[in-house]
Amino acid sequence: MDKGSLASALGSPSVFGQSQFALVRGNAFEAKVKADGGAELLRLVHEKLDRGAEPPAEARVEVPDLSATGPEGRAARTALALREATGTAGAWTLLDHPMLALEVAGSPAFLEPDAVVVHPDGSWTVVEIKSFPMLDGSADPAKVGAAARQAAVYVLALERVAARLDPPPRVRHRVLLVCPKDFSNLPTASAVDVRKQRAVTDRQLARLTRVEEIADALPEGVCFSPEQSAEELTAAVEAVPATYAPECLSACELAFHCRARSRDAGAVTRLGRPVRAELGGLSTVEEVLAAARGEAGDPDDPAVAALRRAARLRAEALATAGAGPGGPAGPGSSLQIGVGTGSGEVSACR
């Protein structure tokens, strides 16, 4: 389904989208990196990942045409180009925007890396080109981490292609991240090891529930067409269990709809997964407040015990503040209480 259209039909449109300025800047930088048959890109691959190979400037370089009809055709053309490049010893091959297929929950997902390079020894490398800067040889760790997770998926998809060849070529687990150098538009690069991200993604894919099983669990006749009324669409979406967390806002078009439903239900997950983990079996704000007031909850539960201790500390702090020189705590005063259920620590400050 088109989740963006579905979110708009539900009355909670997503606000995803990159600014036109960022898109133009990113496209211009990628074109610069791949200019002249990818000469600069291959130079960076040789410098950062394969210094022992013959330099691209002195070796044969190939840039095959990957055009085909539809994603399935492009994926088949990419697999053929990779097979031919692997059999060509001593040459560098640059695949510009290849199409890869990866099975996700029993259905094919088509992926398009920025580039894949076949080394003279027949090994394959994923290349990610980003427009965020690399200052003094390092970039924003959060952005590098996101790029590594993205590249790890491409590595997995390449491994699926390699497994169909005999003998299977080596897919390198060190990918090349290309970014602008400092505040210029000159490309620089860094090798990023994605073995950890690849292993995590592989385990997650293996545990995913297959689409057929999800469909079998849905009520008969459920439909997600945006042409339906908002009431029918809401009922259809509610038929698929979902747990909202603030991180969803950066990854899912339905996040605003799920956030509203989570607020209506009083779910603590809307405060973040770390808070949810600290509260144990307390899943709603009402349950948390009742446990803090001593109206509900098992006293032997560490989360309940910490909440009640925090409530006592809050009451003592307010009483002390009211008896002090400043008099009772006024409407402008504030109190923050932090609870650490793991260590049993409770802290408060005004």
C-alpha positions in Angstrom: 0.0 0.0 0.0 1.0 3.6 -0.3 1.3 4.6 3.3 1.6 8.3 2.5 -1.8 8.3 0.8 -3.2 6.2 3.6 -2.0 8.6 6.2 -3.5 11.6 4.3 -6.9 9.7 4.0 -6.8 9.1 7.8 -6.4 12.8 8.4 -2.8 12.5 9.7 -0.7 13.3 6.7 3.0 12.7 6.9 5.5 15.5 6.6 8.3 13.4 5.1 10.4 14.8 2.4 13.8 16.3 1.8 14.2 20.0 0.9 14.7 20.8 -2.7 17.9 22.5 -1.9 19.2 19.3 -0.2 18.1 17.2 -3.1 19.8 19.4 -5.7 23.0 19.6 -3.6 23.1 15.8 -3.1 22.5 15.1 -6.8 25.2 17.6 -7.8 27.7 16.0 -5.4 26.9 12.5 -6.6 27.3 13.6 -10.2 30.7 15.1 -9.4 31.8 11.9 -7.7 30.8 9.7 -10.6 32.0 12.1 -13.4 34.5 10.8 -16.0 33.3 7.3 -15.8 33.7 7.2 -12.0 37.4 7.9 -12.1 37.4 9.8 -8.7 35.1 7.2 -7.1 37.3 4.3 -8.2 40.4 6.2 -7.0 38.8 6.5 -3.6 37.9 2.8 -3.5 41.5 1.9 -4.5 43.0 4.2 -1.9 40.7 3.3 1.0 40.0 -0.4 0.4 42.3 -2.1 -2.1 45.8 -0.5 -2.3 47.3 -3.8 -3.4 45.3 -3.8 -6.7 46.4 -2.1 -9.9 45.3 1.5 -9.8 42.1 2.2 -11.8 44.0 4.9 -13.9 46.3 2.1 -15.2 43.8 -0.7 -15.5 40.7 -1.4 -17.6 37.6 0.2 -16.3 34.0 -0.8 -17.3 30.7 0.9 -16.6 28.0 -1.5 -17.9 24.6 -0.3 -18.9 22.0 -1.4 -16.4 18.9 -0.1 -18.0 15.9 -2.5 -18.3 12.1 -2.5 -18.0 10.8 -2.6 -14.4 12.6 -3.4 -11.2 12.6 -7.1 -11.9 14.3 -6.5 -15.2 16.8 -4.1 -13.7 17.6 -6.6 -10.9 18.2 -9.4 -13.5 20.4 -7.0 -15.6 22.4 -6.1 -12.5 22.9 -9.8 -11.6 24.1 -10.5 -15.2 26.5 -7.5 -15.1 27.9 -8.7 -11.8 28.5 -12.2 -13.1 30.2 -10.8 -16.2 32.4 -8.4 -14.2 33.5 -11.1 -11.8 34.6 -13.3 -14.7 36.8 -10.4 -16.1 40.1 -10.7 -14.3 42.2 -7.6 -13.7 39.5 -5.0 -14.5 37.6 -2.5 -12.4 33.8 -2.4 -12.9 31.5 0.4 -11.6 27.8 -0.4 -11.5 26.0 3.0 -11.2 22.7 2.6 -9.3 22.3 -1.1 -9.7 19.0 -2.8 -8.7 19.1 -5.6 -6.0 16.3 -7.8 -4.7 16.0 -9.0 -1.1 13.3 -11.1 0.3 11.6 -9.3 3.3 8.9 -11.3 5.2 8.3 -13.5 2.1 8.0 -10.7 -0.4 10.7 -9.2 -2.7 12.0 -5.7 -1.9 14.0 -3.9 -4.5 17.0 -1.9 -3.4 19.1 0.7 -5.3 22.6 1.4 -3.9 24.4 4.5 -5.1 27.1 2.2 -6.6 28.7 -1.2 -6.5 32.3 -1.7 -7.5 33.8 -5.0 -8.7 37.5 -5.2 -7.8 40.1 -6.8 -10.1 40.2 -9.8 -7.8 36.4 -10.3 -8.3 35.3 -9.1 -4.9 32.3 -6.7 -4.6 32.1 -3.4 -2.6 29.0 -1.3 -1.8 29.5 2.5 -2.1 27.3 5.0 -0.3 27.4 8.7 -1.3 26.1 11.2 1.2 25.9 15.0 1.1 26.7 15.5 4.9 30.2 16.8 5.4 33.2 14.9 6.7 35.1 17.4 8.9 38.8 16.6 9.7 38.3 13.1 8.5 35.2 12.3 10.6 31.4 12.8 10.2 28.4 13.0 12.5 28.3 9.6 14.2 24.5 9.4 14.0 24.5 10.0 10.3 27.4 7.6 9.7 25.5 4.9 11.8 22.4 5.4 9.6 24.4 5.1 6.5 26.1 1.9 7.8 22.7 0.3 8.5 21.5 1.2 5.1 24.7 -0.2 3.4 24.4 -3.4 5.5 21.1 -4.1 3.8 22.8 -3.7 0.4 25.6 -6.1 1.5 23.0 -8.7 2.4 21.3 -8.3 -0.9 24.6 -8.6 -2.7 25.4 -11.8 -0.8 22.1 -13.3 -2.1 23.3 -12.6 -5.6 26.8 -13.9 -5.0 25.4 -17.2 -3.5 23.9 -18.0 -7.0 27.3 -17.9 -8.6 29.8 -20.8 -8.7 32.2 -20.1 -7.0 30.5 -17.3 -5.1 32.6 -14.1 -5.1 33.5 -12.3 -1.9 31.2 -9.5 -0.8 33.3 -7.1 1.3 32.0 -6.1 4.7 33.8 -2.8 4.6 31.8 -0.3 2.5 33.0 3.0 1.2 31.2 6.1 2.5 31.8 9.1 0.3 31.1 12.6 1.6 32.1 16.2 0.9 35.4 17.2 2.5 35.1 19.8 5.2 33.0 22.7 3.8 33.9 22.2 0.1 32.3 20.1 -2.6 35.4 18.0 -3.0 34.8 14.2 -2.3 36.6 12.4 0.4 35.9 8.9 1.7 36.1 6.5 4.7 35.9 2.8 4.9 33.1 1.7 7.3 32.9 -1.9 8.7 29.3 -3.0 8.6 29.7 -6.6 9.9 27.7 -5.8 13.1 24.9 -4.0 11.3 24.8 -6.8 8.7 24.5 -9.5 11.4 21.7 -7.6 13.2 19.8 -7.0 10.0 20.1 -10.6 9.0 18.7 -11.8 12.4 15.8 -9.3 12.2 14.9 -10.4 8.7 14.9 -14.0 9.8 12.5 -13.3 12.6 10.1 -11.2 10.6 6.5 -12.6 10.4 5.7 -13.5 6.8 3.2 -11.3 4.9 1.0 -14.3 4.3 0.7 -15.0 8.0 -0.2 -11.3 8.7 -2.8 -11.4 6.0 -4.3 -14.6 7.3 -4.8 -13.0 10.8 -6.7 -10.0 9.4 -10.5 -9.9 9.4 -12.2 -11.1 6.2 -12.6 -8.3 3.7 -10.3 -5.8 5.3 -9.0 -3.2 2.8 -6.5 -0.4 3.0 -7.7 1.6 -0.1 -7.6 5.4 0.5 -10.9 5.5 -1.3 -12.7 4.2 1.7 -14.1 6.4 4.5 -11.9 7.5 7.4 -13.9 5.3 9.7 -13.4 2.2 7.6 -9.7 3.0 7.1 -9.2 3.5 10.8 -10.8 0.1 11.6 -8.6 -1.5 8.9 -5.4 0.0 10.3 -6.4 -0.9 13.9 -6.7 -4.6 12.7 -2.9 -4.6 12.4 -1.2 -4.3 15.9 1.3 -1.6 16.2 3.3 -0.1 19.0 4.1 3.6 18.6 7.4 5.1 19.8 8.9 8.6 19.1 11.5 7.0 16.8 8.6 6.1 14.4 8.3 9.8 13.4 11.5 9.5 11.4 10.7 6.2 9.7 7.0 5.7 9.1 4.4 7.7 7.3 1.6 6.5 9.7 3.5 7.7 12.8 1.3 10.8 13.4 -1.8 8.6 13.2 -0.3 6.0 15.6 0.9 8.8 17.9 -2.7 10.2 18.2 -4.1 6.7 18.9 -1.3 6.1 21.5 -2.2 9.4 23.3 -5.9 8.5 23.3 -5.0 5.1 24.9 -2.6 6.6 27.4 0.2 4.3 26.4 3.6 4.9 28.0 5.4 3.9 24.8 4.7 7.4 23.4 7.3 8.7 26.0 10.0 6.5 24.4 11.1 2.9 24.6 13.6 3.5 27.5 10.8 4.7 29.7 8.6 1.8 28.6 11.5 -0.6 29.6 11.9 1.0 33.0 8.2 0.7 33.8 8.0 -3.1 33.4 4.5 -4.3 33.2 2.9 -0.9 33.6 1.8 -0.1 30.1 -0.5 3.0 30.6 0.0 6.4 32.2 -3.0 5.7 34.4 -1.4 2.5 35.7 1.8 4.3 36.5 0.1 7.1 38.4 -2.1 4.6 40.3 1.1 2.6 41.2 2.8 5.8 42.4 -0.2 6.7 44.6 -0.3 3.2 46.1 -3.7 2.5 44.6 -2.5 -0.4 42.4 0.5 -2.5 41.6 2.6 -5.2 43.3 4.7 -3.6 46.1 7.4 -6.2 45.3 7.7 -5.0 41.7 10.9 -2.9 41.4 9.2 -0.4 39.1 6.2 0.0 41.5 8.5 0.4 44.5 10.6 3.0 42.7 7.6 5.0 41.7 6.2 5.0 45.2 9.5 6.1 46.6 9.6 8.9 44.0 6.1 10.0 45.1 7.1 10.1 48.7 10.2 12.1 47.9 8.1 14.5 45.8 5.7 15.0 48.7 8.6 15.6 51.2 10.3 18.0 48.8 7.1 20.0 48.4 6.5 20.0 52.1 10.0 21.2 52.8 9.7 23.9 50.1 6.4 25.1 51.6 7.9 25.3 55.1 11.0 27.2 54.0 11.7 30.9 53.9 10.1 31.1 50.4 6.8 29.9 51.7 4.6 27.4 49.8 5.6 26.3 46.3 3.8 28.7 43.9 2.4 27.9 40.5 5.6 29.0 38.9 7.7 26.4 40.7 8.6 23.1 39.2 9.7 19.7 40.4 11.5 17.0 38.4 11.9 13.5 39.7 14.1 10.9 38.1 13.6 7.2 38.8 16.1 4.5 38.1 14.5 1.1 38.7 17.7 -0.8 37.9 19.6 0.7 40.8 16.7 1.7 43.0 17.9 5.3 42.9 15.5 8.2 43.1 16.5 11.9 42.7 14.5 15.1 42.8 15.3 18.7 42.1 13.3 22.0 42.1 
